[in-house]
Amino acid sequence: MKKTAIISGFLATLFFLSCHRDKKPTPEDNRQYSYWTVNEDSFSTNHVETAIGKARVDLYSEGFVNRFSMTFNFGYELPKNGSFPLAKVPTDDPNIVGIGFYYNTVHYIPSPSSNSVLSAASINNKARYTLPPTWFINYDNHSDSVLISGTFNEP
């Protein structure tokens, strides 16, 4: 009898918690999504963060299996206009963007033969970056490559 009362109480609580209730959106609910495609696989997330320092600014998504990161070599804010060639090697040049992707836990960097640029724009006073279809190579195995494109938004 006691087990039945406990189970009934648990099920009633579960039912109560699963009922639809009006709730106010959290700031995270209002974040813009970023979208990207790797070969034929599409991804999107609004779990994007910025790290703003004195010498560089990072825009990156959370995740272990599939994610992106961008580094601009100047501080205080994300650039909201212009075109940035993709860094092939680490650099301190403020006119070049460091960009990388993890696809199925494999790290990809821009192919040395790529001439693509990341375009920046301001949408509602937030940065938006557009990457045209660009070849990226596996950081550890340069014979492995993927085609990546996307739109990346400041949170």
C-alpha angles and dihedrals in degrees: 000000000000092000090052091053092049093048092046091050091049092049092047090051091047091050091049093050093048094054115107112257127179110250134175116253116255120229088256090059089060097052118117117247125240118215131197140165127214110194100310097337118100126205136184135178141166091198093100123142137191127213112197119194139163095264105024146018124215130200113190144155127232122243141089105226102040124015145125137224134192129190124197114192100226128071145234101044146013114265111253100195141029139055123278125198112225116256113243093187132018110287142167092215108129091208094063128069124219108220133175140166136204112213116181087345092304117123116231127190131185114287113250088236093055117113095181124132131207110234119214127205137166117241114180088342091303125112119252122187126198123200116192117214103299134174117242126187131215108262091223100034115035093191089068113081138169134193112235133184133161156133117255123194134199107244 
